[in-house]
Amino acid sequence: MEGERRPAPYEGLFADGHLILWTLCSVLLPVFITFWCSLQRSRRQLHRRDIFRKSKHGWRDTDLFSQPTYCCVCTQHILLGAFCDCCGLRVDEGCLKKADKRFPCKEIMLKSDGRALDAMPHHWIRGNVPLCSSCVVCKQQCGSQPKLCDYRCIWCQKTVHDECMKNSLRNEKCDFGEFKNLIIPPSYLTSINQMRKDKKTDYAVLASKLGKQWSPLIILANSRSGTNMGEGLLGEFRILLNPVQVFDVTKTPPVKALQLCTLLPCHSARVLVCGGDGTVGWVLDAVDEMKIKGQEKYIPQVAVLPLGTGNDLSNTLGWGTGYAGEIPVAQVLRNVMEADGIKLDRWKVQVTNKGYYNLRKPKEFTMNNYFSIGPDALMALNFHAHREKAPSLFSSRILNKAVYLFYGTKDCLVQECKDLNKKVELELDGERVELPSLEGIIVLNIGYWGGGCRLWEGMGDETYPLARHDDGLLEVVGVYGSFHCAQIQVKLANPFRIGQAHTVRLILKCSMMPMQVDGEPWAQGPCTVTITHKTHALMLYFSGEQTDDDISSTSDQEDIKETE
């Protein structure tokens, strides 16, 4: 209509400008806020790392505590913050610096001369006591109130109510509690330090004051084993023991860590290896180096907490097929105290390439579990090759076994190792053995193989002597293929038992074949493999973790003895 006023052109431009402005604000403001928060978070992380680096505490940050937690400084309830994996202090991020100055951590050595080994008082910290703990005075439950309350000694782990805490209890000497026979007291290390300055080495005099049952434990954990469970175990062991006894083998090699044994009385130390069979072999190699250095009297006995995938050695020694936190760490220490000492045969595997006898040095391996050539070594080789390319994808035991299953199924179709009997010659104690049509040969030192299968005893009515790991004998068996291996593992078939021997010699005449020693595979050309006895290792056997196979094997052995 002619009477209506049309909007001026500049009014439309003004409206469009407002729209553009608000659009830019709606887009840029979240970006700016995100950038600012990220910058502040980075600054907090740098500040926190600086405190962690300079602190005497073993601080670790966490996004969520596993139980109701209260800051030891401001006493407020916290969901995230930092905790010390040596003494157990827990603090809010803002109180970290104050806690670092106010509360001392565990002292691995006393500041005094340490001549009185029984004069160390309790070291109490307040709040965040373990669930279901009880007061040493009134025997009632501690930590039941929703606030920072009650006390815990970071050495003996005793707890006491606020109202039950008395001056006499504050000044009472600490007896190091349930695990006193496993802990190296700070005063002992101080005394050792003084004795070394005086050029004295009679450590047995100091140890006699700690009792005849004192058998200190050294923890050697692989933080990369078992879906990185080793890192959490390191902190739990530091809380229960002296932090100086706990080592991460990825940072401190076993050769260096085991030198702590030389500061202890002869034949008194024990070692708990937290990792897979490969980590155990690494530690046992370090023990052999101690023998070479003339430190044989300080050699420890070795127990195993299995964190790897196969764990056949730990299963043989009674420690189970894998640890997933199903029992508390305190119970693991009790099991170590109850374990008995045994011997384990260790074997030298020498691989001499054909045609290079005088030009190339033979490869040497140390075998604890088994040597094999054929389909199981092929599966291990394929698994190892893919894990090297993407290690983050192989962090689960179930996934790892699924990958093994895939490669085993593939080999059932391809049969890369067929006609092995035409490619190799086998000698047991110098006598050549005629082989049937096989795809694989396995040489066993221990009772278990393939993640928990008793290969030598097998199944059925045939009675075979139990495979032992301390008799100086090797058990040699053959398999007809990957499908046969799978049948053996589910107890539907037996292996082809070739025999027992003190020395095994295998000659690969032609072609490339997969081989493995204790789960470490490689592809090998024509060669001669010689397996001879090398030495014994002192191990700890725990009889409380018997499997069904162990029980049936024990009963079978008893039946054989009765018939004899």
Disulfide bonds with the S-S distance in Angstrom:
none
